[in-house]
Amino acid sequence: MAKPNRDNRNRPNERRPGPPTGAPSAQAHRPAIKSRYDAPGDEPMATALRLTLQEPFHIERELVHRLERRDVNVKEAFTLRDASGSYFRASLRDLNPDGGLAVPYERMERSPEPTIDITLACSVLARQRMIFVMQKATELGVTRVVPLLTDHSVPPGGLEHERANSWPAQVVRAAKQCRRASLPAVLPPVTLDAFLESAAFTNADECVMLDDRSDPAPAPAEPPKRVVLFVGPEGGFSDAERARLTGKARPWMLGGRILRAETAVLVGLTAVQMTWGDFVR
């Protein structure tokens, strides 16, 4: 939930976009698609020091590349965890190949990191809507996004037009927006059959498919820690794909309205977080 702005005169500039590493990935079964469409995830930034507000601390050399991945520049803010397990906002004062210097200015009241491992398996949507999906999935706490090549999705030959090479950058910008200390992984576009054989799917505790044509199945008795959420393309999964998902993903109906695919992503991820994740009260 957004918070009202407080006095920001002593805070660093935080650029706004205008956008535990869990189960193994599905990369072993990916089709021959250019690797620039994917990006590995990254654990929360952390330091072995105990931080004190307004006291500068040294940034270890191994964190330099991770700050660069997050596109954090001098005078900008970033999130990290200290030795006590608390999360802080810090202002970057200096950065060089051997390390840097930062000043913590805010201790965060709650962890910005998701409490469960969520894999979003979403058919590649047309009209560049995957840019929106990447942004909002990151803000809603996914661990990884798997773009699925399905019967009714954008085909591999259309990925260039969909600006698939911008997906990793969308994740970075969204992580800065929502103050995550981690970066979710973006897997290469993969077929449904290949994903169903991957460890990212088989290691999940619960797999659900947003579906308005099947009877809902019983929820798991134990709260899952690893969840896969399937979202189909405009028009849904084909009958053949639905047959392949039978017995592998539990149908999940959320209301009686037909949602656009990108809306279904938001609703589905929110439902997952409210049922098992960090939206649970």
PyRosetta script that sets phi, psi and omega in degrees:
from pyrosetta import init, pose_from_sequence

init()
pose = pose_from_sequence("MAKPNRDNRNRPNERRPGPPTGAPSAQAHRPAIKSRYDAPGDEPMATALRLTLQEPFHIERELVHRLERRDVNVKEAFTLRDASGSYFRASLRDLNPDGGLAVPYERMERSPEPTIDITLACSVLARQRMIFVMQKATELGVTRVVPLLTDHSVPPGGLEHERANSWPAQVVRAAKQCRRASLPAVLPPVTLDAFLESAAFTNADECVMLDDRSDPAPAPAEPPKRVVLFVGPEGGFSDAERARLTGKARPWMLGGRILRAETAVLVGLTAVQMTWGDFVR")
pose.set_psi(1, 133.7)
pose.set_omega(1, -178.9)
pose.set_phi(2, -67.1)
pose.set_psi(2, 143.0)
pose.set_omega(2, 178.9)
pose.set_phi(3, -106.3)
pose.set_psi(3, 149.1)
pose.set_omega(3, 176.8)
pose.set_phi(4, -64.4)
pose.set_psi(4, 148.1)
pose.set_omega(4, 179.6)
pose.set_phi(5, -67.1)
pose.set_psi(5, 136.1)
pose.set_omega(5, 174.1)
pose.set_phi(6, -104.3)
pose.set_psi(6, -173.9)
pose.set_omega(6, -179.5)
pose.set_phi(7, -65.9)
pose.set_psi(7, 113.6)
pose.set_omega(7, -175.3)
pose.set_phi(8, -103.5)
pose.set_psi(8, 15.0)
pose.set_omega(8, -174.7)
pose.set_phi(9, -64.2)
pose.set_psi(9, -29.0)
pose.set_omega(9, -177.8)
pose.set_phi(10, -102.8)
pose.set_psi(10, 11.8)
pose.set_omega(10, -179.4)
pose.set_phi(11, -101.7)
pose.set_psi(11, 153.1)
pose.set_omega(11, 178.0)
pose.set_phi(12, -73.5)
pose.set_psi(12, 164.9)
pose.set_omega(12, 175.5)
pose.set_phi(13, -67.9)
pose.set_psi(13, 133.0)
pose.set_omega(13, 175.5)
pose.set_phi(14, -119.1)
pose.set_psi(14, 106.2)
pose.set_omega(14, -175.5)
pose.set_phi(15, -68.2)
pose.set_psi(15, 130.8)
pose.set_omega(15, 178.0)
pose.set_phi(16, -99.3)
pose.set_psi(16, 138.6)
pose.set_omega(16, 178.5)
pose.set_phi(17, -71.3)
pose.set_psi(17, 146.0)
pose.set_omega(17, -178.5)
pose.set_phi(18, -82.3)
pose.set_psi(20, 120.6)
pose.set_omega(20, -171.8)
pose.set_phi(21, -41.9)
pose.set_psi(21, 118.3)
pose.set_omega(21, -165.2)
pose.set_phi(22, -92.2)
pose.set_psi(22, -121.4)
pose.set_omega(22, -172.5)
pose.set_phi(23, -64.1)
pose.set_psi(23, 153.6)
pose.set_omega(23, 175.9)
pose.set_phi(24, -58.7)
pose.set_psi(24, 156.5)
pose.set_omega(24, -175.4)
pose.set_phi(25, -85.2)
pose.set_psi(25, 174.0)
pose.set_omega(25, 178.2)
pose.set_phi(26, -93.4)
pose.set_psi(26, 14.8)
pose.set_omega(26, -171.6)
pose.set_phi(27, -65.5)
pose.set_psi(27, -23.5)
pose.set_omega(27, -178.5)
pose.set_phi(28, -64.8)
pose.set_psi(28, -21.1)
pose.set_omega(28, -176.6)
pose.set_phi(29, -113.6)
pose.set_psi(29, 21.2)
pose.set_omega(29, -175.5)
pose.set_phi(30, -77.1)
pose.set_psi(30, 150.1)
pose.set_omega(30, 175.2)
pose.set_phi(31, -75.6)
pose.set_psi(31, 175.6)
pose.set_omega(31, -177.0)
pose.set_phi(32, -78.7)
pose.set_psi(32, 80.5)
pose.set_omega(32, 179.6)
pose.set_phi(33, -122.1)
pose.set_psi(33, 143.4)
pose.set_omega(33, -174.3)
pose.set_phi(34, -56.3)
pose.set_psi(34, 135.3)
pose.set_omega(34, -172.4)
pose.set_phi(35, -69.2)
pose.set_psi(35, -13.9)
pose.set_omega(35, -179.0)
pose.set_phi(36, -67.9)
pose.set_psi(36, -7.9)
pose.set_omega(36, 178.5)
pose.set_phi(37, -82.9)
pose.set_psi(37, -2.1)
pose.set_omega(37, -176.8)
pose.set_phi(38, -128.7)
pose.set_psi(38, 167.0)
pose.set_omega(38, 178.1)
pose.set_phi(39, -157.1)
pose.set_psi(39, 137.8)
pose.set_omega(39, 179.4)
pose.set_phi(40, -70.1)
pose.set_psi(40, 153.5)
pose.set_omega(40, 173.2)
pose.set_phi(41, -76.8)
pose.set_psi(41, 169.6)
pose.set_omega(41, -180.0)
pose.set_phi(42, -142.1)
pose.set_psi(42, 132.6)
pose.set_omega(42, 178.8)
pose.set_phi(43, -62.0)
pose.set_psi(43, 163.8)
pose.set_omega(43, 177.6)
pose.set_phi(44, -56.8)
pose.set_psi(44, 139.8)
pose.set_omega(44, 172.7)
pose.set_phi(45, -60.6)
pose.set_psi(45, 139.5)
pose.set_omega(45, -177.4)
pose.set_phi(46, -151.2)
pose.set_psi(46, 154.8)
pose.set_omega(46, 174.5)
pose.set_phi(47, -129.0)
pose.set_psi(47, 150.7)
pose.set_omega(47, 178.1)
pose.set_phi(48, -81.4)
pose.set_psi(48, -0.5)
pose.set_omega(48, -178.9)
pose.set_phi(49, -89.6)
pose.set_psi(49, 157.3)
pose.set_omega(49, 168.0)
pose.set_phi(50, -94.0)
pose.set_psi(50, 120.2)
pose.set_omega(50, -173.4)
pose.set_phi(51, -89.4)
pose.set_psi(51, 147.2)
pose.set_omega(51, 175.0)
pose.set_phi(52, -126.1)
pose.set_psi(52, 133.9)
pose.set_omega(52, -177.7)
pose.set_phi(53, -55.3)
pose.set_psi(53, 135.5)
pose.set_omega(53, 177.2)
pose.set_phi(54, 70.5)
pose.set_psi(54, 3.8)
pose.set_omega(54, 176.1)
pose.set_phi(55, -100.3)
pose.set_psi(55, 116.9)
pose.set_omega(55, -178.7)
pose.set_phi(56, -59.9)
pose.set_psi(56, 148.8)
pose.set_omega(56, 176.8)
pose.set_phi(57, -137.5)
pose.set_psi(57, 154.2)
pose.set_omega(57, -178.0)
pose.set_phi(58, -82.9)
pose.set_psi(58, 137.0)
pose.set_omega(58, 175.6)
pose.set_phi(59, -93.5)
pose.set_psi(59, 123.9)
pose.set_omega(59, -179.1)
pose.set_phi(60, -66.4)
pose.set_psi(60, 154.0)
pose.set_omega(60, -176.9)
pose.set_phi(61, -58.7)
pose.set_psi(61, -35.7)
pose.set_omega(61, -176.6)
pose.set_phi(62, -69.8)
pose.set_psi(62, -14.4)
pose.set_omega(62, 178.2)
pose.set_phi(63, -87.9)
pose.set_psi(63, -12.1)
pose.set_omega(63, -175.9)
pose.set_phi(64, -59.9)
pose.set_psi(64, -49.4)
pose.set_omega(64, -178.5)
pose.set_phi(65, -62.7)
pose.set_psi(65, -36.0)
pose.set_omega(65, -178.6)
pose.set_phi(66, -69.1)
pose.set_psi(66, -35.9)
pose.set_omega(66, 174.0)
pose.set_phi(67, -67.0)
pose.set_psi(67, -39.3)
pose.set_omega(67, 178.3)
pose.set_phi(68, -64.8)
pose.set_psi(68, -38.5)
pose.set_omega(68, 177.0)
pose.set_phi(69, -60.4)
pose.set_psi(69, -33.9)
pose.set_omega(69, -179.6)
pose.set_phi(70, -84.9)
pose.set_psi(70, 1.8)
pose.set_omega(70, 177.5)
pose.set_phi(71, 60.3)
pose.set_psi(71, 39.4)
pose.set_omega(71, 179.1)
pose.set_phi(72, -92.9)
pose.set_psi(72, 121.3)
pose.set_omega(72, 179.0)
pose.set_phi(73, -104.8)
pose.set_psi(73, 164.9)
pose.set_omega(73, 177.7)
pose.set_phi(74, -56.9)
pose.set_psi(74, 138.5)
pose.set_omega(74, -177.2)
pose.set_phi(75, 81.2)
pose.set_psi(75, 0.7)
pose.set_omega(75, 176.0)
pose.set_phi(76, -99.7)
pose.set_psi(76, 169.7)
pose.set_omega(76, -175.2)
pose.set_phi(77, -106.2)
pose.set_psi(77, 156.0)
pose.set_omega(77, 174.7)
pose.set_phi(78, -150.4)
pose.set_psi(78, 166.2)
pose.set_omega(78, -178.9)
pose.set_phi(79, -109.8)
pose.set_psi(79, 138.4)
pose.set_omega(79, 173.4)
pose.set_phi(80, -150.9)
pose.set_psi(80, 162.7)
pose.set_omega(80, 179.7)
pose.set_phi(81, -104.3)
pose.set_psi(81, 139.7)
pose.set_omega(81, 179.2)
pose.set_phi(82, -100.2)
pose.set_psi(82, -174.7)
pose.set_omega(82, -174.4)
pose.set_phi(83, -64.6)
pose.set_psi(83, -22.8)
pose.set_omega(83, 179.4)
pose.set_phi(84, -82.6)
pose.set_psi(84, -8.6)
pose.set_omega(84, -177.2)
pose.set_phi(85, 92.3)
pose.set_psi(85, -0.3)
pose.set_omega(85, 178.5)
pose.set_phi(86, -83.6)
pose.set_psi(86, 150.9)
pose.set_omega(86, 177.7)
pose.set_phi(87, -102.1)
pose.set_psi(87, 140.7)
pose.set_omega(87, -177.6)
pose.set_phi(88, -129.3)
pose.set_psi(88, 152.2)
pose.set_omega(88, 164.1)
pose.set_phi(89, -97.1)
pose.set_psi(89, 133.8)
pose.set_omega(89, -177.4)
pose.set_phi(90, -132.7)
pose.set_psi(90, 149.1)
pose.set_omega(90, 177.1)
pose.set_phi(91, -98.5)
pose.set_psi(91, 126.9)
pose.set_omega(91, 179.2)
pose.set_phi(92, -79.5)
pose.set_psi(92, 119.2)
pose.set_omega(92, -178.5)
pose.set_phi(93, -99.5)
pose.set_psi(93, -30.8)
pose.set_omega(93, -178.7)
pose.set_phi(94, -156.1)
pose.set_psi(94, 145.7)
pose.set_omega(94, 178.7)
pose.set_phi(95, -150.2)
pose.set_psi(95, 129.6)
pose.set_omega(95, 176.8)
pose.set_phi(96, -146.5)
pose.set_psi(96, 173.0)
pose.set_omega(96, -175.9)
pose.set_phi(97, -58.5)
pose.set_psi(97, -22.9)
pose.set_omega(97, -178.4)
pose.set_phi(98, -95.3)
pose.set_psi(98, -1.7)
pose.set_omega(98, 180.0)
pose.set_phi(99, 144.9)
pose.set_psi(99, -148.3)
pose.set_omega(99, -178.6)
pose.set_phi(100, 178.6)
pose.set_psi(100, -168.2)
pose.set_omega(100, -177.5)
pose.set_phi(101, -140.6)
pose.set_psi(101, 138.2)
pose.set_omega(101, 178.7)
pose.set_phi(102, -143.4)
pose.set_psi(102, 161.4)
pose.set_omega(102, -179.3)
pose.set_phi(103, -128.2)
pose.set_psi(103, 120.1)
pose.set_omega(103, 175.9)
pose.set_phi(104, -73.8)
pose.set_psi(104, 131.5)
pose.set_omega(104, -177.7)
pose.set_phi(105, -122.0)
pose.set_psi(105, -10.4)
pose.set_omega(105, 180.0)
pose.set_phi(106, -149.6)
pose.set_psi(106, 130.7)
pose.set_omega(106, 171.8)
pose.set_phi(107, -94.1)
pose.set_psi(107, 123.9)
pose.set_omega(107, -174.5)
pose.set_phi(108, -77.5)
pose.set_psi(108, 136.5)
pose.set_omega(108, -177.2)
pose.set_phi(109, -70.1)
pose.set_psi(109, -30.2)
pose.set_omega(109, -178.8)
pose.set_phi(110, -133.9)
pose.set_psi(110, 153.3)
pose.set_omega(110, 175.4)
pose.set_phi(111, -66.9)
pose.set_psi(111, 135.9)
pose.set_omega(111, 176.4)
pose.set_phi(112, -84.1)
pose.set_psi(112, 0.7)
pose.set_omega(112, -174.0)
pose.set_phi(113, -94.5)
pose.set_psi(113, 144.3)
pose.set_omega(113, 179.9)
pose.set_phi(114, -65.8)
pose.set_psi(114, 149.6)
pose.set_omega(114, -178.9)
pose.set_phi(115, -92.8)
pose.set_psi(115, -12.4)
pose.set_omega(115, 175.8)
pose.set_phi(116, -129.4)
pose.set_psi(116, 160.6)
pose.set_omega(116, -179.5)
pose.set_phi(117, -90.8)
pose.set_psi(117, 113.2)
pose.set_omega(117, -177.6)
pose.set_phi(118, -115.0)
pose.set_psi(118, 126.0)
pose.set_omega(118, 171.3)
pose.set_phi(119, -106.7)
pose.set_psi(119, 120.5)
pose.set_omega(119, 173.9)
pose.set_phi(120, -95.1)
pose.set_psi(120, 113.5)
pose.set_omega(120, 176.5)
pose.set_phi(121, -104.6)
pose.set_psi(121, 98.8)
pose.set_omega(121, -171.4)
pose.set_phi(122, -118.5)
pose.set_psi(122, 128.4)
pose.set_omega(122, 174.1)
pose.set_phi(123, -58.5)
pose.set_psi(123, 141.9)
pose.set_omega(123, -178.1)
pose.set_phi(124, -66.2)
pose.set_psi(124, 117.6)
pose.set_omega(124, -175.4)
pose.set_phi(125, -89.5)
pose.set_psi(125, 150.4)
pose.set_omega(125, -179.8)
pose.set_phi(126, -83.3)
pose.set_psi(126, 175.2)
pose.set_omega(126, 177.9)
pose.set_phi(127, 58.9)
pose.set_psi(127, 36.0)
pose.set_omega(127, 174.1)
pose.set_phi(128, 57.8)
pose.set_psi(128, 27.0)
pose.set_omega(128, 179.3)
pose.set_phi(129, -75.2)
pose.set_psi(129, -13.0)
pose.set_omega(129, 176.4)
pose.set_phi(130, -67.1)
pose.set_psi(130, -24.0)
pose.set_omega(130, 174.9)
pose.set_phi(131, -61.9)
pose.set_psi(131, -46.1)
pose.set_omega(131, 176.0)
pose.set_phi(132, -61.1)
pose.set_psi(132, -43.6)
pose.set_omega(132, -179.4)
pose.set_phi(133, -60.5)
pose.set_psi(133, -45.1)
pose.set_omega(133, -179.5)
pose.set_phi(134, -61.3)
pose.set_psi(134, -43.4)
pose.set_omega(134, -179.6)
pose.set_phi(135, -62.4)
pose.set_psi(135, -53.0)
pose.set_omega(135, -172.5)
pose.set_phi(136, -74.3)
pose.set_psi(136, -32.2)
pose.set_omega(136, 175.5)
pose.set_phi(137, -63.6)
pose.set_psi(137, -38.8)
pose.set_omega(137, 176.8)
pose.set_phi(138, -63.4)
pose.set_psi(138, -46.9)
pose.set_omega(138, -179.8)
pose.set_phi(139, -63.6)
pose.set_psi(139, -29.9)
pose.set_omega(139, -178.5)
pose.set_phi(140, -91.0)
pose.set_psi(140, 9.5)
pose.set_omega(140, 165.9)
pose.set_phi(141, 88.3)
pose.set_psi(141, 26.3)
pose.set_omega(141, 176.9)
pose.set_phi(142, -70.8)
pose.set_psi(142, 154.9)
pose.set_omega(142, 174.3)
pose.set_phi(143, -90.2)
pose.set_psi(143, -32.8)
pose.set_omega(143, 179.0)
pose.set_phi(144, -155.4)
pose.set_psi(144, 151.9)
pose.set_omega(144, 174.4)
pose.set_phi(145, -116.7)
pose.set_psi(145, 128.9)
pose.set_omega(145, 177.2)
pose.set_phi(146, -113.8)
pose.set_psi(146, 106.2)
pose.set_omega(146, 175.0)
pose.set_phi(147, -73.9)
pose.set_psi(147, 120.9)
pose.set_omega(147, -175.9)
pose.set_phi(148, -97.4)
pose.set_psi(148, 135.6)
pose.set_omega(148, 172.8)
pose.set_phi(149, -95.6)
pose.set_psi(149, 102.9)
pose.set_omega(149, -175.1)
pose.set_phi(150, -117.8)
pose.set_psi(150, 178.6)
pose.set_omega(150, -174.6)
pose.set_phi(151, -60.3)
pose.set_psi(151, -33.8)
pose.set_omega(151, -177.1)
pose.set_phi(152, -111.0)
pose.set_psi(152, 12.0)
pose.set_omega(152, 179.8)
pose.set_phi(153, -88.3)
pose.set_psi(153, 177.5)
pose.set_omega(153, 169.6)
pose.set_phi(154, -62.1)
pose.set_psi(154, 132.3)
pose.set_omega(154, 179.3)
pose.set_phi(155, -76.3)
pose.set_psi(155, 166.8)
pose.set_omega(155, 179.6)
pose.set_phi(156, -54.2)
pose.set_psi(156, -35.8)
pose.set_omega(156, -178.7)
pose.set_phi(157, -69.7)
pose.set_psi(157, -12.9)
pose.set_omega(157, -179.7)
pose.set_phi(158, -98.1)
pose.set_psi(158, 1.0)
pose.set_omega(158, -175.6)
pose.set_phi(159, -64.9)
pose.set_psi(159, -35.6)
pose.set_omega(159, 179.9)
pose.set_phi(160, -62.3)
pose.set_psi(160, -42.9)
pose.set_omega(160, 179.1)
pose.set_phi(161, -64.8)
pose.set_psi(161, -30.6)
pose.set_omega(161, -179.7)
pose.set_phi(162, -81.2)
pose.set_psi(162, 5.4)
pose.set_omega(162, 179.5)
pose.set_phi(163, 57.7)
pose.set_psi(163, 42.8)
pose.set_omega(163, -179.4)
pose.set_phi(164, -61.4)
pose.set_psi(164, -27.1)
pose.set_omega(164, 179.2)
pose.set_phi(165, -68.1)
pose.set_psi(165, -12.3)
pose.set_omega(165, 178.0)
pose.set_phi(166, -92.7)
pose.set_psi(166, -6.7)
pose.set_omega(166, -175.7)
pose.set_phi(167, -57.9)
pose.set_psi(167, -47.0)
pose.set_omega(167, 179.0)
pose.set_phi(168, -59.2)
pose.set_psi(168, -38.2)
pose.set_omega(168, 179.6)
pose.set_phi(169, -67.3)
pose.set_psi(169, -33.1)
pose.set_omega(169, 177.0)
pose.set_phi(170, -63.2)
pose.set_psi(170, -38.5)
pose.set_omega(170, 178.1)
pose.set_phi(171, -63.2)
pose.set_psi(171, -44.6)
pose.set_omega(171, 179.7)
pose.set_phi(172, -60.9)
pose.set_psi(172, -47.2)
pose.set_omega(172, -178.7)
pose.set_phi(173, -64.6)
pose.set_psi(173, -39.2)
pose.set_omega(173, 179.4)
pose.set_phi(174, -68.7)
pose.set_psi(174, -35.8)
pose.set_omega(174, 177.8)
pose.set_phi(175, -63.8)
pose.set_psi(175, -38.3)
pose.set_omega(175, 175.9)
pose.set_phi(176, -65.9)
pose.set_psi(176, -39.6)
pose.set_omega(176, -179.2)
pose.set_phi(177, -60.7)
pose.set_psi(177, -44.7)
pose.set_omega(177, -175.1)
pose.set_phi(178, -95.5)
pose.set_psi(178, 6.1)
pose.set_omega(178, 175.1)
pose.set_phi(179, 66.5)
pose.set_psi(179, 27.9)
pose.set_omega(179, 173.5)
pose.set_phi(180, -67.9)
pose.set_psi(180, 145.5)
pose.set_omega(180, 172.9)
pose.set_phi(181, -91.2)
pose.set_psi(181, -14.4)
pose.set_omega(181, -179.2)
pose.set_phi(182, -108.4)
pose.set_psi(182, 168.2)
pose.set_omega(182, 173.6)
pose.set_phi(183, -122.8)
pose.set_psi(183, 126.7)
pose.set_omega(183, 174.9)
pose.set_phi(184, -71.2)
pose.set_psi(184, 155.7)
pose.set_omega(184, 178.0)
pose.set_phi(185, -83.5)
pose.set_psi(185, 145.4)
pose.set_omega(185, 169.9)
pose.set_phi(186, -113.4)
pose.set_psi(186, 112.7)
pose.set_omega(186, -179.4)
pose.set_phi(187, -82.7)
pose.set_psi(187, 159.2)
pose.set_omega(187, 176.5)
pose.set_phi(188, -65.5)
pose.set_psi(188, 149.9)
pose.set_omega(188, 174.1)
pose.set_phi(189, -54.1)
pose.set_psi(189, 134.6)
pose.set_omega(189, -171.9)
pose.set_phi(190, -142.1)
pose.set_psi(190, 150.4)
pose.set_omega(190, 178.0)
pose.set_phi(191, -71.3)
pose.set_psi(191, 158.4)
pose.set_omega(191, 179.1)
pose.set_phi(192, -60.7)
pose.set_psi(192, -45.0)
pose.set_omega(192, -179.4)
pose.set_phi(193, -60.4)
pose.set_psi(193, -42.1)
pose.set_omega(193, 180.0)
pose.set_phi(194, -65.3)
pose.set_psi(194, -41.0)
pose.set_omega(194, 179.1)
pose.set_phi(195, -64.2)
pose.set_psi(195, -38.2)
pose.set_omega(195, 179.9)
pose.set_phi(196, -65.0)
pose.set_psi(196, -18.5)
pose.set_omega(196, 177.4)
pose.set_phi(197, -94.3)
pose.set_psi(197, -7.1)
pose.set_omega(197, -173.3)
pose.set_phi(198, -84.7)
pose.set_psi(198, 159.2)
pose.set_omega(198, 178.6)
pose.set_phi(199, -67.9)
pose.set_psi(199, -27.7)
pose.set_omega(199, 177.4)
pose.set_phi(200, -59.7)
pose.set_psi(200, -31.1)
pose.set_omega(200, 176.7)
pose.set_phi(201, -89.6)
pose.set_psi(201, -49.7)
pose.set_omega(201, -172.9)
pose.set_phi(202, -68.3)
pose.set_psi(202, -23.9)
pose.set_omega(202, 179.1)
pose.set_phi(203, -85.2)
pose.set_psi(203, -2.8)
pose.set_omega(203, -177.7)
pose.set_phi(204, -72.6)
pose.set_psi(204, 148.4)
pose.set_omega(204, 175.3)
pose.set_phi(205, -83.4)
pose.set_psi(205, -29.0)
pose.set_omega(205, -177.1)
pose.set_phi(206, -147.6)
pose.set_psi(206, 133.9)
pose.set_omega(206, 177.1)
pose.set_phi(207, -126.5)
pose.set_psi(207, 125.3)
pose.set_omega(207, -178.9)
pose.set_phi(208, -125.6)
pose.set_psi(208, 147.7)
pose.set_omega(208, 179.7)
pose.set_phi(209, -124.9)
pose.set_psi(209, 122.5)
pose.set_omega(209, 175.3)
pose.set_phi(210, -66.1)
pose.set_psi(210, 122.9)
pose.set_omega(210, -169.6)
pose.set_phi(211, -152.0)
pose.set_psi(211, 131.1)
pose.set_omega(211, 178.0)
pose.set_phi(212, -108.6)
pose.set_psi(212, 11.6)
pose.set_omega(212, -176.3)
pose.set_phi(213, -120.8)
pose.set_psi(213, 2.5)
pose.set_omega(213, -178.9)
pose.set_phi(214, -123.7)
pose.set_psi(214, 156.4)
pose.set_omega(214, 175.2)
pose.set_phi(215, -73.7)
pose.set_psi(215, 136.4)
pose.set_omega(215, 179.2)
pose.set_phi(216, -59.6)
pose.set_psi(216, 143.1)
pose.set_omega(216, 177.8)
pose.set_phi(217, -101.2)
pose.set_psi(217, 157.8)
pose.set_omega(217, -179.0)
pose.set_phi(218, -60.2)
pose.set_psi(218, 144.9)
pose.set_omega(218, 177.4)
pose.set_phi(219, -74.5)
pose.set_psi(219, 157.6)
pose.set_omega(219, 178.7)
pose.set_phi(220, -65.5)
pose.set_psi(220, 149.1)
pose.set_omega(220, -179.2)
pose.set_phi(221, -69.8)
pose.set_psi(221, -37.8)
pose.set_omega(221, -179.6)
pose.set_phi(222, -103.1)
pose.set_psi(222, 137.6)
pose.set_omega(222, 177.6)
pose.set_phi(223, -60.1)
pose.set_psi(223, 127.2)
pose.set_omega(223, -178.9)
pose.set_phi(224, -77.0)
pose.set_psi(224, 153.8)
pose.set_omega(224, 174.8)
pose.set_phi(225, -105.3)
pose.set_psi(225, -21.9)
pose.set_omega(225, 177.5)
pose.set_phi(226, -124.2)
pose.set_psi(226, 117.8)
pose.set_omega(226, -175.2)
pose.set_phi(227, -123.5)
pose.set_psi(227, 136.2)
pose.set_omega(227, 170.7)
pose.set_phi(228, -110.1)
pose.set_psi(228, 127.4)
pose.set_omega(228, 176.5)
pose.set_phi(229, -112.2)
pose.set_psi(229, 119.3)
pose.set_omega(229, 176.0)
pose.set_phi(230, -94.5)
pose.set_psi(230, 130.9)
pose.set_omega(230, 173.2)
pose.set_phi(231, -128.9)
pose.set_psi(231, 124.4)
pose.set_omega(231, -177.8)
pose.set_phi(232, -83.1)
pose.set_psi(232, 176.7)
pose.set_omega(232, -179.9)
pose.set_phi(233, -81.9)
pose.set_psi(233, -177.7)
pose.set_omega(233, 172.6)
pose.set_phi(234, -58.7)
pose.set_psi(234, 125.7)
pose.set_omega(234, -174.9)
pose.set_phi(235, 94.0)
pose.set_psi(235, -11.5)
pose.set_omega(235, 175.3)
pose.set_phi(236, 84.6)
pose.set_psi(236, 178.0)
pose.set_omega(236, 174.7)
pose.set_phi(237, -69.8)
pose.set_psi(237, 150.3)
pose.set_omega(237, 177.4)
pose.set_phi(238, -70.5)
pose.set_psi(238, 164.9)
pose.set_omega(238, 178.7)
pose.set_phi(239, -59.4)
pose.set_psi(239, -38.8)
pose.set_omega(239, 179.5)
pose.set_phi(240, -64.7)
pose.set_psi(240, -41.0)
pose.set_omega(240, 179.1)
pose.set_phi(241, -68.9)
pose.set_psi(241, -39.0)
pose.set_omega(241, 176.7)
pose.set_phi(242, -61.0)
pose.set_psi(242, -38.3)
pose.set_omega(242, 178.3)
pose.set_phi(243, -64.4)
pose.set_psi(243, -39.3)
pose.set_omega(243, 179.8)
pose.set_phi(244, -69.5)
pose.set_psi(244, -26.8)
pose.set_omega(244, 179.9)
pose.set_phi(245, -85.5)
pose.set_psi(245, -12.8)
pose.set_omega(245, 179.7)
pose.set_phi(246, -61.5)
pose.set_psi(246, 127.8)
pose.set_omega(246, -178.7)
pose.set_phi(247, 83.6)
pose.set_psi(247, -9.3)
pose.set_omega(247, 179.9)
pose.set_phi(248, -108.4)
pose.set_psi(248, -30.0)
pose.set_omega(248, 180.0)
pose.set_phi(249, -134.0)
pose.set_psi(249, 131.3)
pose.set_omega(249, -178.0)
pose.set_phi(250, -77.5)
pose.set_psi(250, 127.0)
pose.set_omega(250, 177.3)
pose.set_phi(251, -63.3)
pose.set_psi(251, 138.4)
pose.set_omega(251, -178.1)
pose.set_phi(252, -132.2)
pose.set_psi(252, 116.5)
pose.set_omega(252, 179.0)
pose.set_phi(253, -106.4)
pose.set_psi(253, 125.5)
pose.set_omega(253, -178.4)
pose.set_phi(254, -117.1)
pose.set_psi(254, 86.0)
pose.set_omega(254, 179.1)
pose.set_phi(255, 83.4)
pose.set_psi(255, 176.0)
pose.set_omega(255, -175.3)
pose.set_phi(256, -101.7)
pose.set_psi(256, 8.2)
pose.set_omega(256, -178.8)
pose.set_phi(257, -98.5)
pose.set_psi(257, 148.3)
pose.set_omega(257, 175.8)
pose.set_phi(258, -86.6)
pose.set_psi(258, 122.2)
pose.set_omega(258, -176.2)
pose.set_phi(259, -101.5)
pose.set_psi(259, 148.7)
pose.set_omega(259, 167.3)
pose.set_phi(260, -62.1)
pose.set_psi(260, 154.3)
pose.set_omega(260, -175.2)
pose.set_phi(261, -59.9)
pose.set_psi(261, -42.0)
pose.set_omega(261, -178.9)
pose.set_phi(262, -69.6)
pose.set_psi(262, -29.7)
pose.set_omega(262, 174.3)
pose.set_phi(263, -69.5)
pose.set_psi(263, -38.6)
pose.set_omega(263, 178.4)
pose.set_phi(264, -60.8)
pose.set_psi(264, -34.6)
pose.set_omega(264, 176.5)
pose.set_phi(265, -60.5)
pose.set_psi(265, -49.1)
pose.set_omega(265, -179.0)
pose.set_phi(266, -62.4)
pose.set_psi(266, -47.7)
pose.set_omega(266, -178.1)
pose.set_phi(267, -64.9)
pose.set_psi(267, -43.6)
pose.set_omega(267, -178.5)
pose.set_phi(268, -63.7)
pose.set_psi(268, -45.8)
pose.set_omega(268, 179.8)
pose.set_phi(269, -66.7)
pose.set_psi(269, -38.1)
pose.set_omega(269, 176.8)
pose.set_phi(270, -63.2)
pose.set_psi(270, -41.7)
pose.set_omega(270, 178.5)
pose.set_phi(271, -63.5)
pose.set_psi(271, -40.7)
pose.set_omega(271, 177.1)
pose.set_phi(272, -61.0)
pose.set_psi(272, -45.9)
pose.set_omega(272, -179.2)
pose.set_phi(273, -66.8)
pose.set_psi(273, -36.4)
pose.set_omega(273, -179.5)
pose.set_phi(274, -75.9)
pose.set_psi(274, -24.4)
pose.set_omega(274, -179.5)
pose.set_phi(275, -86.6)
pose.set_psi(275, -42.6)
pose.set_omega(275, -174.1)
pose.set_phi(276, -130.2)
pose.set_psi(276, -13.7)
pose.set_omega(276, -168.8)
pose.set_phi(277, -103.7)
pose.set_psi(277, -147.7)
pose.set_omega(277, -171.3)
pose.set_phi(278, -86.1)
pose.set_psi(278, 6.9)
pose.set_omega(278, 169.2)
pose.set_phi(279, -90.2)
pose.set_psi(279, -5.0)
pose.set_omega(279, -179.1)
pose.set_phi(280, -69.4)
pose.set_psi(280, 133.3)
pose.set_omega(280, 179.4)
pose.set_phi(281, -97.3)
pose.dump_pdb("model.pdb")
